[in-house]
Amino acid sequence: MAKSFHEIRDPIHVFVRLDSEERRVLDSRPFQRLRSIHQLALTYLVYPGATHKRFEHSLGVMELAGRVYDVVTDANNIERSIEDILPNEGHMRHYWRQVLRMAALCHDIGHLPFSHGAEKELLPAGWNHERLTWDLIFCPEMAGYWQEMKVQALDIAKLAVGPKKAAEFDTKVTFTAWEAILSEIIVGDAFGVDRMDYLLRDSYHAGVTYGRFDHYRLIDTLRILPAPPSDTAESTNEPALGVDIGGIQSSEALLLARYLMYSQMYMHHVRRIYDKHLQDFLSAWLPDGKFPTDVDSHLALTDNEVTAAMLTALRSKKAGEDPLSPLAKRVLCRSHFRLLYARSPDDVKINPESGEALYKAAQKEFPSDLIRHDRYSQKGGSPDFPVRMHDGRIVSSISLSDTLARLPVVSTDYIFADKQILSKADAWLQSSKAAIISEGGE
């Protein structure tokens, strides 16, 4: 007898469950491709266990999205002042649950080889992995699955990318308050299940503890709540995902986990320089130095093809003449540039652009192809979300939690140098750093 429900073992969520229609989407070519896309690019060269793929992450996001939906639509958890935004009919509640799960499952199908490792620099202007996801959801192959499930591709695409991205891809697209809430369940800054899963999964596979938090308690306390009263001009009256007061500590733990994972792992300097070396190889290897954006070419390109190209270049009998060979060697032989400089708070006090000043000076002192610069700064601070108090009042999370109000923003600024000049560059830096930073300071 054929099974109508299917279980997949998962190290984070124990089981991920799908019905037969959902499983057919899982077996599709766009989704199966994610088996060959590393979740954390080349991070496994620093944290050897971090070899997990976008495939299992997307399954986890779908599982969490279904759990969150069941909690926030439970009759006992609905805030009466916003209950009119929820669908009244039972069949529509089921419809949107299925749409949400499929949007969560497919939210990453547009990822390029090695995920974020080279996306920004190697796609044509106006393109990103969300736009590729959008196009794939509408492609003929996926259209057949949506017709079979009796769901609208546009509804899935909207929830998968969120209002801001959807507006970039189609200016006619609009979101109801209900659709905005559902997309927030997946991609929201505060409680998006995409973030929940990648923090838990990345920390598990990398062998670090920074990304762990009590997601069971957090999900159980999630609610759709009206916006708290505010005097700011930027405030909105739109409802949003928030928590009952009993979940505030779990919320703090989630956002602290994100801060710690970024500061300790995602921004690890060796991990960052491997992204640069990957970009260098891909820029030289790809036709015109850019990833293709048509559906068939995108689906044909995974980490496997890139790795095979690196191995071919490295093992070529004419490796000495192949410009790809030294670029491949950087990655495959761990011949990466070494850290020369990491910005410190003291440097920033003197000159906020200390890293840029030192990088420009280093380029004049040494061959420019032997020096690399990498900087990153998180956008914004802690997300502000509504919290329902014991007496029913709705308050701002930032006003309630000193932890969230003071959560640091991750910002890094690195300069790297090739090993062959590292000693000389380090000596130069020690003797010149103070003067260069001061010269550009206030």
C-alpha positions as CSV (number, residue, x, y, z in Angstrom):
1,M,0.0,0.0,0.0
2,A,1.4,3.4,-1.0
3,K,2.2,5.8,1.8
4,S,0.5,9.1,1.8
5,F,3.0,10.7,4.2
6,H,6.7,10.3,4.2
7,E,9.3,10.8,6.9
8,I,12.9,12.0,6.5
9,R,15.4,11.7,9.3
10,D,17.1,14.9,10.2
11,P,19.8,15.6,12.8
12,I,18.2,18.9,13.9
13,H,14.5,18.3,13.8
14,V,14.5,14.5,14.2
15,F,11.9,14.0,11.4
16,V,10.8,16.1,8.5
17,R,7.3,15.0,7.2
18,L,5.8,15.5,3.8
19,D,2.7,14.3,2.0
20,S,3.0,12.7,-1.5
21,E,2.3,15.9,-3.4
22,E,5.1,17.7,-1.5
23,R,7.4,14.8,-2.0
24,R,7.1,15.2,-5.7
25,V,8.3,18.8,-5.4
26,L,11.2,17.5,-3.3
27,D,12.1,15.1,-6.2
28,S,12.0,17.9,-8.8
29,R,15.2,18.8,-10.6
30,P,15.4,22.4,-9.1
31,F,15.2,21.0,-5.6
32,Q,17.4,17.9,-6.0
33,R,20.1,20.2,-7.3
34,L,20.5,21.6,-3.8
35,R,22.1,18.3,-2.8
36,S,25.2,19.6,-4.6
37,I,25.2,23.2,-3.1
38,H,27.2,23.6,0.1
39,Q,25.3,25.6,2.7
40,L,28.4,27.4,3.9
41,A,30.5,27.6,0.7
42,L,34.1,26.7,1.5
43,T,33.7,26.9,5.3
44,Y,34.5,23.2,5.5
45,L,38.1,24.1,4.8
46,V,38.1,25.8,8.2
47,Y,35.5,23.8,10.1
48,P,35.8,20.3,8.5
49,G,32.3,19.2,9.6
50,A,30.5,22.0,7.8
51,T,29.9,19.9,4.6
52,H,26.1,20.1,4.9
53,K,24.0,21.2,1.9
54,R,21.2,23.6,1.0
55,F,19.0,20.5,0.5
56,E,18.7,19.5,4.1
57,H,18.5,23.2,5.3
58,S,15.5,23.8,3.0
59,L,13.8,20.7,4.4
60,G,14.3,22.1,7.9
61,V,12.9,25.5,6.9
62,M,9.8,23.8,5.6
63,E,9.4,21.8,8.8
64,L,9.8,24.8,11.0
65,A,7.4,26.9,8.8
66,G,4.7,24.3,9.3
67,R,5.2,24.3,13.0
68,V,5.1,28.1,13.3
69,Y,1.9,28.2,11.1
70,D,0.2,25.7,13.4
71,V,1.0,27.7,16.5
72,V,0.1,31.2,15.3
73,T,-3.2,30.0,13.7
74,D,-4.3,28.0,16.8
75,A,-7.6,29.5,18.0
76,N,-6.2,29.7,21.6
77,N,-3.2,31.9,20.4
78,I,-5.0,34.4,18.1
79,E,-5.0,38.0,19.3
80,R,-8.6,39.2,18.9
81,S,-7.7,42.6,17.6
82,I,-6.1,41.1,14.5
83,E,-8.1,38.0,13.9
84,D,-9.8,39.6,10.8
85,I,-6.6,39.3,8.8
86,L,-6.7,35.4,9.0
87,P,-8.7,33.4,6.5
88,N,-12.1,32.3,8.0
89,E,-12.6,29.2,5.9
90,G,-11.0,26.0,6.9
91,H,-10.0,25.1,3.4
92,M,-8.2,28.5,3.0
93,R,-6.3,27.9,6.2
94,H,-5.2,24.5,4.7
95,Y,-4.4,26.2,1.4
96,W,-2.1,28.8,2.9
97,R,-0.3,26.2,5.1
98,Q,0.5,24.3,2.0
99,V,1.7,27.4,0.1
100,L,3.8,28.4,3.1
101,R,5.5,25.0,3.3
102,M,6.2,25.0,-0.5
103,A,7.6,28.5,-0.3
104,A,9.8,27.5,2.6
105,L,11.0,24.3,0.7
106,C,11.8,26.3,-2.4
107,H,13.1,29.5,-0.9
108,D,16.8,28.6,-1.8
109,I,16.5,26.9,-5.2
110,G,18.0,29.9,-6.8
111,H,21.3,29.6,-5.0
112,L,24.5,29.6,-7.0
113,P,27.4,27.2,-6.6
114,F,28.8,27.5,-3.1
115,S,25.8,29.6,-2.0
116,H,26.7,33.1,-1.0
117,G,30.4,32.6,-1.7
118,A,30.4,34.6,-5.0
119,E,26.9,35.8,-5.6
120,K,27.2,39.5,-5.2
121,E,30.2,39.9,-7.5
122,L,29.4,37.4,-10.2
123,L,25.8,37.9,-11.2
124,P,24.7,40.6,-13.7
125,A,23.4,43.8,-12.3
126,G,19.9,43.4,-10.8
127,W,20.3,39.7,-10.2
128,N,20.6,37.7,-7.0
129,H,19.6,34.3,-5.8
130,E,16.1,35.5,-4.8
131,R,15.4,36.5,-8.4
132,L,16.6,33.2,-9.7
133,T,14.4,31.5,-7.1
134,W,11.5,33.6,-8.4
135,D,12.1,32.6,-12.0
136,L,12.4,28.9,-11.0
137,I,9.1,28.8,-9.1
138,F,7.4,30.0,-12.3
139,C,9.4,27.7,-14.7
140,P,7.4,25.1,-16.7
141,E,8.8,22.2,-14.7
142,M,7.6,23.6,-11.4
143,A,4.3,24.8,-12.8
144,G,3.1,21.2,-13.2
145,Y,3.6,20.5,-9.5
146,W,1.7,23.6,-8.5
147,Q,-1.2,22.7,-10.8
148,E,-1.3,19.2,-9.3
149,M,-1.4,20.7,-5.8
150,K,-4.0,23.4,-6.8
151,V,-1.8,26.2,-5.5
152,Q,-0.8,29.4,-7.2
153,A,2.8,29.9,-8.3
154,L,2.6,33.6,-7.5
155,D,1.5,32.9,-3.9
156,I,4.5,30.6,-3.4
157,A,6.9,33.0,-5.0
158,K,5.7,36.0,-2.9
159,L,6.1,34.1,0.4
160,A,9.5,32.7,-0.7
161,V,11.2,36.0,-1.3
162,G,9.2,38.5,0.7
163,P,7.6,41.9,-0.1
164,K,10.8,43.9,-0.8
165,K,12.3,41.5,-3.2
166,A,9.0,40.7,-4.9
167,A,8.5,44.4,-5.6
168,E,11.9,44.4,-7.4
169,F,11.0,41.5,-9.6
170,D,7.4,42.6,-10.4
171,T,6.2,46.1,-9.6
172,K,2.6,45.0,-9.8
173,V,2.8,42.5,-7.0
174,T,1.0,43.5,-3.8
175,F,0.8,41.8,-0.4
176,T,-2.1,41.6,1.9
177,A,-1.4,41.8,5.7
178,W,-1.9,38.1,5.9
179,E,0.6,37.4,3.1
180,A,3.1,39.7,4.6
181,I,2.9,37.8,7.9
182,L,3.4,34.5,6.1
183,S,6.4,35.7,4.3
184,E,7.8,37.0,7.6
185,I,7.6,33.4,8.9
186,I,10.2,32.4,6.3
187,V,12.4,35.5,5.7
188,G,11.6,37.8,8.7
189,D,14.5,39.6,10.4
190,A,13.3,38.6,13.9
191,F,11.7,35.2,13.7
192,G,12.3,33.9,10.1
193,V,12.5,30.1,10.2
194,D,15.2,30.4,7.5
195,R,17.4,32.0,10.1
196,M,16.3,29.6,12.9
197,D,17.3,26.5,10.9
198,Y,20.6,27.8,9.6
199,L,21.8,28.9,13.0
200,L,20.9,25.5,14.5
201,R,22.2,23.5,11.6
202,D,25.4,25.4,10.9
203,S,26.4,25.3,14.6
204,Y,25.7,21.5,14.7
205,H,27.8,20.7,11.7
206,A,30.6,23.1,12.4
207,G,30.9,21.7,15.9
208,V,30.4,25.0,17.7
209,T,27.8,25.9,20.3
210,Y,27.2,29.6,19.4
211,G,24.1,29.0,17.3
212,R,22.0,27.1,19.8
213,F,18.9,28.5,21.4
214,D,15.6,27.1,22.7
215,H,13.6,27.1,19.4
216,Y,10.9,24.8,20.9
217,R,10.0,27.4,23.5
218,L,10.4,30.3,21.0
219,I,8.0,28.7,18.4
220,D,5.4,27.9,21.1
221,T,5.3,31.5,22.2
222,L,5.1,33.1,18.7
223,R,2.0,35.1,18.0
224,I,0.6,37.4,15.3
225,L,0.3,40.7,17.2
226,P,-0.6,44.3,16.5
227,A,2.2,46.9,16.4
228,P,2.9,48.4,19.8
229,P,2.0,52.1,20.2
230,S,4.8,54.4,18.9
231,D,5.5,58.1,18.4
232,T,8.0,57.6,15.6
233,A,7.1,58.6,12.1
234,E,8.4,55.3,10.7
235,S,6.1,53.2,12.8
236,T,3.4,51.1,11.1
237,N,0.1,49.8,12.3
238,E,0.6,46.5,10.4
239,P,0.5,43.4,12.6
240,A,3.7,41.4,12.8
241,L,5.2,38.3,14.3
242,G,5.9,38.7,18.0
243,V,6.0,36.7,21.2
244,D,4.1,36.3,24.4
245,I,6.2,37.6,27.3
246,G,7.2,34.0,28.2
247,G,9.2,33.8,25.0
248,I,11.3,37.0,25.4
249,Q,14.3,35.1,26.7
250,S,14.2,32.6,23.8
251,S,14.0,35.6,21.5
252,E,17.0,37.1,23.1
253,A,18.8,33.8,22.7
254,L,18.0,33.6,19.0
255,L,19.4,37.1,18.3
256,L,22.4,36.6,20.5
257,A,23.1,33.3,18.7
258,R,23.0,35.2,15.4
259,Y,25.5,37.8,16.6
260,L,27.8,35.1,18.0
261,M,27.7,33.0,14.8
262,Y,28.5,36.0,12.7
263,S,31.3,37.3,14.8
264,Q,32.9,33.9,15.6
265,M,32.2,31.8,12.5
266,Y,30.6,33.4,9.5
267,M,33.1,36.3,9.6
268,H,36.1,34.1,10.4
269,H,39.0,35.6,8.5
270,V,40.1,32.4,6.8
271,R,36.6,31.6,5.7
272,R,36.3,35.1,4.2
273,I,39.5,34.9,2.2
274,Y,38.4,31.6,0.7
275,D,35.4,33.4,-0.6
276,K,37.7,35.9,-2.3
277,H,39.8,33.1,-3.8
278,L,36.6,31.4,-5.0
279,Q,35.5,34.6,-6.6
280,D,38.8,35.0,-8.4
281,F,38.6,31.5,-9.9
282,L,35.0,31.8,-11.0
283,S,35.5,35.2,-12.5
284,A,38.3,33.7,-14.7
285,W,36.5,30.5,-15.4
286,L,32.9,31.6,-16.2
287,P,32.1,32.9,-19.7
288,D,32.3,36.7,-19.5
289,G,33.1,36.3,-15.8
290,K,29.4,36.0,-14.8
291,F,27.0,33.3,-13.8
292,P,24.3,32.5,-16.3
293,T,20.7,33.5,-15.3
294,D,18.6,31.3,-17.6
295,V,16.9,28.4,-15.9
296,D,18.6,25.5,-17.8
297,S,22.1,26.9,-17.4
298,H,21.5,27.6,-13.7
299,L,20.3,24.1,-13.0
300,A,23.3,22.6,-14.8
301,L,25.8,24.3,-12.6
302,T,26.6,23.1,-9.1
303,D,29.6,22.9,-6.7
304,N,30.5,19.7,-8.5
305,E,31.2,21.4,-11.8
306,V,33.2,24.2,-10.2
307,T,35.3,21.7,-8.1
308,A,35.9,19.6,-11.2
309,A,37.1,22.6,-13.1
310,M,39.5,23.5,-10.3
311,L,40.9,20.0,-10.3
312,T,41.3,20.0,-14.1
313,A,43.2,23.3,-13.9
314,L,45.4,22.2,-11.1
315,R,46.3,18.8,-12.7
316,S,46.7,20.2,-16.2
317,K,50.0,19.2,-17.9
318,K,50.3,22.9,-18.9
319,A,49.5,24.1,-15.4
320,G,52.3,26.6,-15.6
321,E,50.7,28.2,-18.6
322,D,47.1,27.9,-17.4
323,P,46.0,31.1,-15.6
324,L,43.3,29.1,-13.8
325,S,45.9,26.8,-12.2
326,P,47.3,29.2,-9.5
327,L,43.7,30.3,-8.7
328,A,42.6,26.7,-8.2
329,K,45.7,26.0,-6.1
330,R,44.7,28.8,-3.6
331,V,41.6,26.7,-2.7
332,L,42.5,23.1,-3.3
333,C,46.0,23.2,-1.8
334,R,45.1,25.6,1.1
335,S,47.5,28.2,-0.3
336,H,45.3,31.0,0.8
337,F,46.4,34.5,1.6
338,R,47.1,35.2,5.3
339,L,45.7,37.8,7.6
340,L,47.8,40.9,7.6
341,Y,45.4,43.3,9.4
342,A,42.2,43.2,11.3
343,R,40.6,46.5,12.3
344,S,40.5,47.2,16.1
345,P,38.3,49.6,18.1
346,D,41.3,51.8,18.9
347,D,42.0,52.2,15.1
348,V,38.4,53.1,14.4
349,K,38.4,55.8,17.1
350,I,41.3,57.5,15.2
351,N,40.1,56.8,11.7
352,P,36.7,55.1,10.9
353,E,38.2,54.1,7.5
354,S,41.4,52.7,8.9
355,G,41.2,49.5,6.9
356,E,40.6,51.3,3.7
357,A,43.5,53.7,4.3
358,L,45.9,50.8,5.1
359,Y,44.7,48.8,2.1
360,K,45.4,51.7,-0.3
361,A,48.8,52.2,1.2
362,A,49.6,48.5,1.0
363,Q,48.6,48.5,-2.7
364,K,51.2,51.1,-3.3
365,E,53.9,49.3,-1.3
366,F,53.3,45.8,-2.7
367,P,52.0,44.2,-6.0
368,S,48.3,44.7,-5.9
369,D,47.5,41.1,-6.9
370,L,49.2,39.9,-3.7
371,I,47.0,42.1,-1.4
372,R,43.2,41.6,-0.8
373,H,40.7,43.7,1.2
374,D,37.5,42.4,2.8
375,R,35.0,44.4,4.9
376,Y,31.6,43.6,6.2
377,S,29.0,45.4,8.3
378,Q,25.6,44.2,9.4
379,K,22.7,46.3,8.3
380,G,20.7,47.9,11.1
381,G,20.6,46.7,14.7
382,S,18.2,44.4,16.6
383,P,14.8,44.0,15.0
384,D,11.9,45.5,17.0
385,F,9.0,43.2,17.4
386,P,5.8,43.3,19.5
387,V,5.6,41.5,22.9
388,R,2.3,40.7,24.6
389,M,2.5,41.2,28.3
390,H,0.6,39.1,31.0
391,D,-2.0,41.8,31.2
392,G,-2.6,41.9,27.4
393,R,-0.7,45.1,26.7
394,I,1.5,45.1,23.5
395,V,4.9,46.6,24.0
396,S,8.1,47.0,21.9
397,S,10.8,44.4,22.4
398,I,13.5,47.1,22.4
399,S,11.9,49.0,25.2
400,L,11.4,45.8,27.2
401,S,14.8,44.1,26.7
402,D,18.1,45.7,27.5
403,T,19.8,42.8,25.9
404,L,18.2,43.5,22.5
405,A,18.6,47.2,22.8
406,R,22.3,46.8,23.3
407,L,23.0,43.9,21.0
408,P,26.3,44.7,19.0
409,V,26.4,45.0,15.3
410,V,29.0,42.8,13.6
411,S,31.5,44.7,11.6
412,T,34.8,43.4,10.2
413,D,37.6,44.9,8.1
414,Y,40.5,42.6,7.0
415,I,43.5,43.0,4.8
416,F,45.2,39.8,3.5
417,A,48.6,39.2,1.9
418,D,50.1,36.4,0.0
419,K,52.5,34.2,2.0
420,Q,55.5,35.2,-0.1
421,I,55.3,38.8,1.0
422,L,53.7,38.3,4.5
423,S,56.8,38.8,6.6
424,K,57.8,41.9,4.7
425,A,54.2,43.2,4.7
426,D,53.9,42.6,8.4
427,A,57.1,44.5,9.1
428,W,55.9,47.4,6.9
429,L,52.6,47.4,8.7
430,Q,54.1,47.6,12.2
431,S,56.3,50.6,11.2
432,S,53.8,52.5,9.1
433,K,50.4,51.7,10.6
434,A,50.1,54.5,13.1
435,A,51.1,57.2,10.6
436,I,48.8,55.9,7.9
437,I,45.8,55.7,10.2
438,S,46.4,59.1,11.8
439,E,46.8,60.8,8.4
440,G,43.3,59.8,7.3
441,G,41.7,60.5,10.7
442,E,39.9,63.5,12.0
